[in-house]
Amino acid sequence: MSADRPRPPDPARAASVAEFVGALARLRQWAGEPSLSRLRSLGGRTAASDGAMVDALPKSTTSHVLRQSDRLPRWEFVRAFVTACFRSCDYPDELIAGELERWRAARAALTEPAAPSPPPPVVEEEAAPPPSPPPAAGETVEVAPRAGSRDRAVELLVRRVLREEDRARKGLLGGYDIAPVSFGPHTRPDTGSRHNHAHNHAHSDASGEGPDDLHTIGRFFTALHPQRLLVVGESGAGKTVLAIELVLQLLESVVTTGDPPGTVPVRLNAARWTLGRPFETWLAEQLVQDFGLATGDAHRLVRDRRVLPVVDGLDELDPDPPTGTPRRAMGLLAELNRYSDLSGRRPGAVVVTCRADRHAELRAAGVWLDNAVLIRLHDLGVEQIAVYLAARWPDGHPCARHRDGIQAALSGPAAGAVHAALATPWRLLLTVTAVESGADPHELLRADPHAGPREGAEVIARRLLAAYVPAATRLTPRTAHGTAYQPDQVRSWLVNLAAHLRWQAARTAGADRPPPGLTAIDLVPHLLWPIGGWRLVRALHCLCAVVLAIIAMLAFWTGSAAGDLGTGAEQALTLALMTSWVGIVTGLSLSSWPAAAGGRSDVPRRRRVTGALLGALAGLPVGVLGGLAGLLLTGGKIFGPAFAVVAGGTGGLTLGTVIGLTAAGRRGAERMTVSEAIRAEPVTLAGFGLCGALTGLAPLRLAQAGPVALVMGVSGAFVLAFALGVVFKITTGGWSMDAELAHPREALHRNPTIGLAFGLTGGVAAFLVFLMSQGLVESLVCALIGGVTFGLAFGAVAWTRTMIGLIVAATRGLLPLRLWSFLDWACEARLLRVSGATYQFRHRELQDFLTSSGSDA
């Protein structure tokens, strides 16, 4: 930037929204009028709710916002736009952060007058503002700091909760139209007095006049004392949507003002809790697994009561239909009743949602959530259904003509059955989806007028559920990767996935500590392999792993000339080490649940390059010292000082570079301790050590080193390789502050990459050893074959197991061969949805219907 260039526009002078938007336009003029295309490229890309990468500053959005002078732009847009303008004119990078803070403060000043009063009812279009994705490569999105100290863990959690709930909301609703769900006190003779009094107090303080509905749930909850809420409703009544709206409304001030909240509401799937697990411990684990907080930060936030747990789906803990007392739900309620506030003298804030029939079972068993206000979601009335249909199908919409048909069914001879069938948002959504695909509403809502309302409603409900998969398939045709899906195909595959979830539920019920994600509702990519057959897939994986391990060892045996050189004792030691390593690989391949963990994604390229350079600088001297140590132990008989320095430096440089790349983006992130890494995978680390011992043994054998040098060299190589394995474990596991919420497949996709990184870096060390006894080409071929097979057999266990399982399942016609494409399409078609790092069915009723359909088939 030239010294005589005028200062950029000052946003602090904006006294109104129109002036603020005008300041943005002047900033673009000041930056040299960059085109919308250039702003789009400089704004970077961000992940949309479905995981797809999209532009942070689309041209149409930028043009629209700059013309809309009566509405304050969201901070995410302002941050991306301002950053792009400054980068367009080569403004110094170190000054951009200060300019962003000026714009943030100016924008926050325009929202301050409304801050002291309670937030107004949220209109539908703004009920779930999108979270803060990174506007450009290399930039970390953070909640704006407030005066004084900042809690980066809270900022990170807020950002990720906003993004996850926005994604979940769109996955459930398919847009912004929400059925007008209302709620009120749940009156019972045994609890009505206390609960109704608390509800009426909250209503008078929070809602003022008008009904309690989804738009006022945030204010309603804020007025509760203590802040303990139990939400009950029928299946499909909108309990999860209410929980999402509550979280987003409680965090709305973060989006509008940038001020971090005192407590962060976090929605949790109750089905992931295991019986006997302390609630606080489990809550901290969920913050680590689902939102990437460091273990210490997660436990600190839970201990300091900076997290408001919103426990969704208490009814999903136990089998349905019930096979006895709901023991797991009773256990979780007991834990929640022991959950106190920071003082320990009052009940802790918590929100729980539960289906009405399961709540009745718990009440009959004498168990409830102590000190909680109990509200019930009301069924939709005929007028509310009409309001939703008018919003969904306004005049001029192709389906607007069907509104009268549905209204006629609601007032016809079987009106009671039709209304009972459409009384929940989920059933109403099933209806409109089927009608939009071409179904006749008269046929869909047909019922016997002489049957009872309940029986007629059940008939209609099953008809709507049966029509949903074909309707969603027709409305969302497959546009890539081959021919279109057929409704019968889609239904068959979904039935198999639903059956697998039932299997997972049974498996979890009999396990003390099931792997994360093995629940009755979560479809985790690396846990889907049992669909191909529990015993068959494990046997094939074991066979594949053994073959790969033997190939890796044969490549090492050939490259190191182990059969031609050395004494019989040294060859026996080599064979013993090889056999031990093959045994470890075999054991890993037979493990019940190979894990694919980690959440790093979208680490800026600049930081990766920096990490690689720092790793190389650190690895170079270590490698040189290792080469000189080898020179000392072999007595200079095999190689000289020059080879020791060059080979050792090359190996250290390579290892350091790879470690630096995998460790990129670790600033402020969880740092696993050495003891934690050893406890996590001791067998794998022992395998690293054995490979190191093999590599160190080869030059010592060639030099015919004495027993002392042999023991020292082999032991030192084992310890060094074991330490490198620990470093790999620390750098490749966990989350990064720069990572956004992972796509469900991300950890699985990264598993073979990490495995090959293990293998090829070890292959470099082996190549340098092979050169001592083989030619260049032979050494390179043996090192490459050994490194790849080593990585697949030893470092990509979860990926290999999953691929074998899916190939077997596809061969048997249980799943499509391109399963990942199908799962993504199913989310687009609103048959499935993404929840954190898992897939889930759009609604539990759809999952149960497909399960029963599969059983009947």
N, C-alpha and C positions, 0 to 999 in steps of 0.2 A: 504494500500500500504506500503510495507516495506521501511525502511529508506535507504537501499542500492540499491534500484531499480534504474536503469538508468532513466534519464529524457526522456519523450516521444519525438519523432522526432519533429524538429522545422520546421514548414511549411514556415517560413520567408526566409529560404535558397533556396526555389524553385524559380529559375529564368526563368522557362518555364513551359508550360502546362505539358509536359512529367515529369518534376521533381516534379510538384505538385501531379500528379497522383501517382508517385513513393513514395512520402511522405505518401500518404494515405495507400499504400500497406505496407510500413514500420511501420505505426501506428498499423495496424492489427497484424504484427509480434510482435511488442513491447507488445501488449495486450495479447499475448499468443496464437496467431493464432485461435481465436474463429471461429467456423464453421459458414457457411453461414446461417444455420438454427438458431444458437444462435443469430447472428446479426439480423436476421429477427425478432425474438421474442423480442429482446431488442429495436429494432427500433420502436416498437409499431404499431398501426394501424391508418389509416386516412380515411376520407370520399372521395370516388371517385366522379366524376362529376355527376353520377346518384344517389348519396346519399348512395351507398353501402359502407360498411367498408372493406378496403383492407389493406394489409401490406404496411408500408412505405418503407421497404427495402426488396423487393422480391429477392429471391436468384438469379434468372436469371439476374435481373437488376444490382445487386451488382457485380456479376461476369463479366458482360459485361463492366461496367464502369471502373473497375480496369484493364481491358485489353486494354481499349481505351485511349492510351497515347497521341493522337493528338487532343483531344477535352476536353476543360475545363468542369468538372462536374458542374452541377447546384448547387447553394448554398443549396437548400432544401435537396439534396442527401448528400452533404458534412456534413451538420449539423446533419442529422440523423445518418450517418455512424460514424462520430467522437464521437457523444454521445454514441452510442452503444458500440464502442470499449472501451471507458473509463469505462462505466458501467460494461463491461464484466470482467475487472480486478479489480473491487471494488475501482476505483479511487474515492476520496472524492467528494461528490456531490457539496460541496460549491466551489470546484476548477474547475468544468467542465465549468462553464460559462466563466471563464477567458480563458480556452483553446479554447473554441469555438470562442471567439473574436480574438485570434491569427490566427486561421484558416480563419476566415472571412476576416481579414485584408490582409492575404497573398493571398487569392483568389482575393480580390479586386485589389491588386497591379498588378496582371497579366492582368487586364482589363483596367487599367488607361491610357495606351498610346493611346487607341482609343477614350477616353472620349472627348477631345477637338473638334474632328471633328464630323460632323453630322453622325448619325447612318446610316450604309449602308442599302440598300434594304433588307427586311426581306425575307428569304426563307420560303417556305410554311411550312416546318416541324417545324420551330421555330417561326412562326408568333404569336402563342398563347402559350407561355410557361406556364406550370401549376403553380398555386400559391403555397404558403408555407403552407402545412398542418402540424399539430403537429407530430414530429417524434416519440414521445413516450408519454405514459401516464404521466400526471403531468407536462408537459412542454408546455409553451405558446409560440406560434410562433410570433415573432415580427420582423419588419424591422430592419436591423442592424443600430445601432445608429451612428450618425455623431458627429463630434467634437462640443462641446457646448451643448445647450439645445436641448431636444427632445420633439416633440409633439406627445404624445401617441395616440391622436385622429386621427392624420394624418396617423400614422403607422397602426392603426387598420383599418381605412378606405381603405388604399392601399391594405392590405392583403385580405380584404373581397371583394373588387372590382376585384382583380385578380382572386380570386377563382370563383366568380359569372360569370365573363366574360369567363373564361375557360370552365365552365360548359355550359354556353349558346352557346358558339362556337361549342362545341362537339355535343350539342343537335340539332343545326341547320345543321351542316355539316355531322354528323355521322362519322367523321374521320378527315383527314387533307387535303383532296383534295378540292381545291377552284377553281371554274371556273375563268378564266382570265378576270375578270371584269375591264374595264377601264372607265375613266370619263374625261370630258372636260368641257369647258365653256358653259353655257346655254345662247345662244344668243337670245335676243329679241330686237325689235326696240326701246322699251321704256326704257330698262335697260342695253342694251348690252354694251354701252360705258364704264360706270363705272365698271360693273362687269367684263367685258373682260379685262380691264386694270388691275384690281386687280388680276384676275386669271393669266394673262401673267406674272405679276411681281412675283407672288408666284411660277409659274412654273419655271421661270428663276433662282430664288433663291433656290428653294427646290429640284426640280426634275432634273435639269441639262438636260441631254439628255435622250431620251427614253420616252415612254408613261407614263401618270399618271394612276396608277392602285392601287389595294388594298395594294400592298406591299410598296407603297411610300406615302400613305395617311398621315402617321404621320409627315414626313418631309414637305409635302405640307402644312399641317395645321400650323405647327410651324412657317413657313415663312410668314403667313398672318399677316397683320397689318391693322386694328384690327383683332383679332382672332375670327371672326364671320363667320360661314360657314352654308350655306343652301344646302342640298343634295336632289335632286329630281330624280325620276326614276319611271319607270313603276312598276306595281305590280309584285313582284318576281325578280326585277332587282338586288337585293343584298344590299339594303339600310341598313338593320339591320346588315348584316355581315360586311359592311364597317364601321358602327359605332363601332362594337365590335373590329375590327382590329385597328381602330383609338385609342380606349382606351388602348388596349394592347400594341401598339407601343409607345404610350406616356409614358407608365409605364415600358417599357423594361429596362430602365436604373436602375430601382429599383431592378429588378431581377438580372441584371448583376453586379451592383456595390454596391447595398444595400443603396444607397443614396436616401433619401425621396425626392419626387418632390416638386416644389414650389406650384403647383396646382395639385389636384387629379381629373382626368376625371371620371365622374360618369354617366353611361347611365341610363336614366329614361324613363319609359313608359308614353308617353304623354297622353294616354287614362285615366290615373289615376288623371289627373288634373281636378278640378271642377271649373265651371264658377264663376268668381268673387273672386277666391282665390288668394291673393297676391303671386307672383311667389317665392319670397325669403322665405316666410313662408312655402309654399308648398315644396320647395326644402329641407328645414331643416327637415320637417316632413318625407320626403322620406328617408333621411339619418338615421333617428331614426327607422322607420318602417322596411326598407329593409336591413339596414347595421348595426343596433344595436348601433349607437352612442348615447351618453347621449344627452339629449335635449339641455343643455347648450353648449356642444361641437359642436353640429350640427349648432346651430345658430351662434356660434363664427366663425366656418369655412366658413359659407355662408357670414357672415358680412365682414370677412377679405379677401374674394374672394380667398380662398384656394381650392375651388371646381370649376371644369369646367363642367357645365351641358351639357350633350349630350342628347338632347330631341328627342327620337326616336318615329316615328309614329304620326306626327301631323295630318295626314289624318284620324286616327282612333278615333279622338275626336267626330266627327259628324257622323250621320247615313250614310250608303252607301247601295243603291244608294241615292244621295242627295235628301232631301225633302224640301230644301229651302236654305237660306244663311247659310254657315258653321259658326254659331255664336260662338261655343266653340273654334274652331281653331282661329278665328279672335280675341277672347278674350285673348287667350294665346299669340298670336303674339304681341298684344298690351302690355301685361305684359313684354314680352322679349324686346320690344323696349324701355321700361322704365328701364330695367336692365342695370346698369352702372358699370364701373370698380370702384376700390377702391377710386379714386380721385373724382368720381361723375361727371367728365367733359368729359369722353369718354365712348363709349359703352362697355358693359361688354362682356367677351369672352363667346361664346355659340355655340353649334352645333345643328342643327335641320334637321331631315329627313322628307320628305313628298312625297307622291305619286304625279306623274306628273299631273294627272287630277284634284286633289284637289288643287294643287298649282295654276293651271290655274284658278280655281274658285276664289281663294283668290285674285289673280292678277286682275281678272275682277271686284272684289268688291273693288279694290283700297287698298288692305292690303298686306304688305310684311314685311320681316325681314330687318330692316334698317341696312345699313353699312355692309351688309353681302356679301361675295363672293358666287355666285350661280353656282353650278356645277351640271351636269346631268350625270347619269350613262348611258353608251352607251349599246346598244343591243349587244349581242354576234354575232360576224361574223362567217361565215362558217369555217374559219381557226381556230378561237378560240374554236369553238365547237369540231373540230377535235383534237385540243391539249388536251382539257379536256377528251375526250373519250380515247385518247391514254394513258393519265395518269391513268385514272380509270380502263381501260382494256388493260394493256400492252400485248405484244405478249406472248402467252402461257396461258393467262387468258381464262376461259371457255367462256366468252362472247366476246372475241376479234373478233370472226368471224362476230359479228353483227355490227361492226364499218362500214364495207362496206355497209351494208344495210341502215344504217342511212345516210351515205354519199350519197348513191344513191337517197334516198328520197329528200335530200337537193339539188340535181341537176336534179331531174326528172320533169315531166310535171307540178306538183303542188309545185314546189320549193319555190315559194313565200309564200304560206300558211304554208308549213313545217318550213321554216326559221322563219317566224313570230311566230309560235307556240313554237319554241325552242330557241328563242332569249334571254331568261332570265335564270339565273342559276336555279331558282326554277322549271321551266318547264323542263329544261334539266335533273334535278334530278328526276322528275317524270318519265321521259322516261327511264333512266337507271335503276331505281328501278323496273319498270314494266318488262323490258327486262331481268333483272337478276332473276326475279321470273318465267321466262319461256315464257313471251309474245313475239309475233312475231312483230318486229319493222315495217315490211311492213304493218301489219294490224293496228298497233297503229297510224302510220303517214299517213294513207290513207286519201286522200282528193280529192274532185271533181276538176279536172283541169280547168273546165269552171267557177267555182265560183271565187269570188274575194278573194284576199289573206286574208283579214280580216275575212270574213265569214268562209273560210276554216280553218283558225287558231283557231277560236272559236270552231269549231267542233272537231278539234284535241285536244284542251285544255280540253274540257269536257270529251273526251274519256280518256285522261291521268289521269284526276282527278278521274274519275270513276274506273280506274284500280289501283289507288294507294293503297287504303285500302286493297283490296284482295292481292295485291302484297306484301305489308308490312306484312300482316298476314302470308302469306306462307313463307316469308323469315325469320320470327322470330317466330318459333313455341313455344307455351307455354310449358315450361319444368318442371313446378312445380304446386302444388295446383290443381290437377285434370286434366280433359281432356283438349285437345287443343281448343283454340277459333276457331270459324268458321267465315269466312269473313262476312256472313250476320249478325251474332250476333254483331261483332265488328262495322260494319257500323251502325246498329240500335242504339247501345249505343252511338256512336259518334254523330249521328244525334240528339239524345236527349240532349247531352251535348251542342252541337252547338245551339240548340233551347233555352236552358237555358241561354246561353250567350246573345242571342238576347233579352230574357226577362230581363236579368240584365241591358242591355243597355237602354231599355225603362224605367226601374225602376230608373236608375241613372238619366236619363234626367229629371224626375219629382221630384227629391230630392235635397234639398239644401246642405245637408252634408251626402252623402251616406257613409256606413261603408267602411273602407279600403278593397280594393279587389273587390268591387261590380262594375266591369267595363264590357265593351263589349268584353274583351279578356282574363280575368283572371278567372281561375277555382280554387276557394279557398275551401278546404274541408269543413270547417264549414259553408260555404254559399251555399252548394249544396242541402240542405234539401228541398227547394221549389219545386224541381223536383217531389217530391212525392205529391205535392198539397199544396198550400199556406195555405188555411183555414183548410184542413183536418189535416195536420201535426201539426199545432199550437193547434188545439183542442185536438188531442191525447196527445201532450206534456203536455198541461194543466191538462188533466185528470190523466196522469201518475204522474205528480209532486204533485198534490193534494193527490193522494193515498199514495205516499211515505211520504209526510209531515204528513198525518194523522197517518200512521204507526209509524213514529218517535215520534209523540206526545203521542200516546197511550203507546208506550214503556216507555216514560218518566213518564207518569201518573201512570203506573203500578209499575215501579221501585221505584218511590218516594212515593208510597202509598198515593197519593194525595186524593183519594176518601175515605180513611179510617181515616185520621188524619187531624187535623186543623179545624178551624171554617168555617162557611159557607162563610164569607167574604174572607178568605184566599183561599178557593177553587174557589170562583168566580174570584179572582185576578189571580189565576193560569190558569183558563179557558180563561180569557181575554188575558193573555200573549200568551197562546198557539194559540188562534184564530188569534191574530195579526200576529204571525209568519207564520201560514198557509196562511194568506192573502198575506204576503210578498212573499212567495214562489209562490203563484198563479200569482202574478203580474210579477215576474221574468220569469215564464214560458210563459207568454203571450207577452213578449217583442219581438219586431220585429226581431232584429238581435243580439242574444246572442254572445258575443265575446269570442274567445279563443286566448289569446295574450301571449306574452313572447317568448324569443328566446334562453333560456339557453340550452346548450347541451354539452355533453362530458366534464363535469367538473371533474377534476381529483379526483380519489377516496380518495387520501390523504387529499385533501382540503375539501371534504365532511366530512370526519371523524373529521378533525380539527374543522370545523364549528359546527358539532354536539356536540363535547366536549365543545367548548366555549359556545354554547347555553345552554347546560346542566348546566355548572358552573354558568351562569347568571340566569337561571330559578330556580335553587335550592333555593337560599335565598329568592327570590321573592315569591316562593310557600310557604315556611315556614312562611314568614310574613303574607301571605294570610290566612294560616291555623290558625295562632294565632289570626288574626283579627276575623275570624269566631268564635273561642273559646270565645273571648271577647263579641261578639254580642249575642251569645247564652247563655252566662253566665255559661258555663261548664255543661249544663243540658243534652246535647246529647253526647258529646265526651270529653275526657280529653286532657291534654297537649300532651301526647305521640301520640295520634291519630292525633291531630292537626299538630304536627311536621312531622309525617310520611306521612300522607295523603297529606298535603300541599306540602311537599318536593317532593313526587312522582308526583303530578300533575304538579308542576313547572318544575321538571326534564324532564317530557315527553314533555310538551309544548316547553320548551327551546331547547330540542334536535331536534324536528321537525322543529322549526323555524331556528335553526342553519343549518340543512340539506338544507332547501330551500334557505337559504341566502348564501350558499357556492358559491364561485366563484365571489363574488361581488367586488373584488379588482379592482379599477379603472373603475368600471362600472357606469351606470346611477343609481342614487339614487333618487327615487321618494320622494318628500317631503310629510309631513303629510297632508298639505292642498290639494295637488294634489291627494293623495289617497282618501281623503274624497270626493272631487268633482267628482272623477271618478266613485265611486260606493256607494253613500250615502245609498241607500235602502238596499244593501247587508250588509253594516256595521250596519245598524239599526237591521237587522235580527240577526247578531252576538250578539248585545247588548241584544236583547230579550231573546236569549238562555242563556246568562249569568245571566240575571235577574231570569229566571226560575230555574237555578241551585242554585243560591244564596237563593231563596225563600224557597226551600225545607227544609234545616236544621233550618231556622228561624221559619218555620211553626211547625216543630216537637218540637222545644223548646218553643213554644207559646210565642215568643218574643213580646215585647210591640210595639206600633205604631212607636216610634222613632227608635228603633233598626231595625224594619221591613223596614222602609223607607230608613235608612242608608245602610242596608245590600243589599237590592234590587238595590238601586241606585248605590252603589259601584260596585256590580257585573255587572251591565249594562255597566258602564264606563270601567271597566277592560276588559270585553269581546269586547267592541267596540274598545279599544286600541289594543287588540290582533288581531282583524280583520284588523286594519290599518297596523300592523306589517306584517301580512300574505300578504296583498296586496303589500306592498313595497318589500318584499323578494321574492315573486313569480312572479312579473311582471318585464318587461324589459329584457335587455340583460346582458350578462356577457362578460368581456374581454376574458374569456377562451372559449367562445362559437364560433363555426363556423357558417356559414350561415345555417339557419334552413331548414330542409326538409319541404315541404308544409304541411305534416301531423303532424309535431312534436308538435306544439302548441295544436292541437286537442287531440293528444294522451296524452299529459301531463295534460289536463283538468280534466279527472276523477281521475288521481293520486292526483292532488292538492285537488280535492273535497273530496276524501276519507281521505286525510290527515286532512282536516278541521273536517270531521265527527268523525274520530277515536280519534283525540286529545280531541275533546269535549266529546267523549264517555268515555275517561279516567276520566275526571272530574265528569261526571254523575255517573260512577261506584263507585267512592268514596262517592258520596252522597247517592247512593242507598244502600250501605252497612249499613247506619245508620238505615234503616227500613226493609231491606230484607236480605235473606241469600246470601251466596257467589254465588251459581249457578244462582239464580234468578237475582241477580244484574249483573252478567256477561252477561247473555243472553239479558237482557233488554238493557244494555249499547251497546252491539255489534249490535243488531238490530237497535237501535236508531241511532247509529253512522253511520252505512252504509247507511241507508235510508236518514239521514240528509245530508250526503255528496253528494249522487246522486241527491237529490231534490234541494239542496241549493248551492252546490259548483261545480257541473258538469253540469251546465245548457246548455252550448254550445254542449257538447258531447252528452247529452241525446237527445237534439233536433235533432242533426245530425243523430244519430243512428235510431231514429224513422223515420225520413224522408227517409233515405236510405232503411230501411226495407219496408216501404210503396212503394217506387219506385221499389224495386226489386220484391215485390209481384205483382205489376202491369206490370212487364216485361219491365220497362223503363231503368233499370240499372242492372248490375250484383250484386248479393248479396255480393261477395267479391270485392267491388269497388276499394279498395286500391290496391289490387293485379293487377286489370285490368289497373289502371292508371299507375302503375309502368311498367307493360308490354308494354303499349302503348308508354311510353317514350323510352323504349328499342327498340321498333319497329319503332321509329321515326315518330309516328303519333302525339304524344304530345311531349312537352318539359317542363323542369322545368325552371321557371324564378323567381329567388328570392324565396319567400315563396308561390308561386302559380304554377299551371299548366297552360299551354297555348297550343293551337293547333300549330302544326309544322309551319304552314303558314296561314295567314289570308285568302288567297284564298281558301284553303282547308276548313276552317271553314265556309266561305260564301257558298261554293259549297254544303256542307252537310246541311246547313240551308235551302237553296233553294230546295235541294232534299227532305228534310223532309216536306217542305211546299207542294211540288208537290204530295207527296205520299198520 
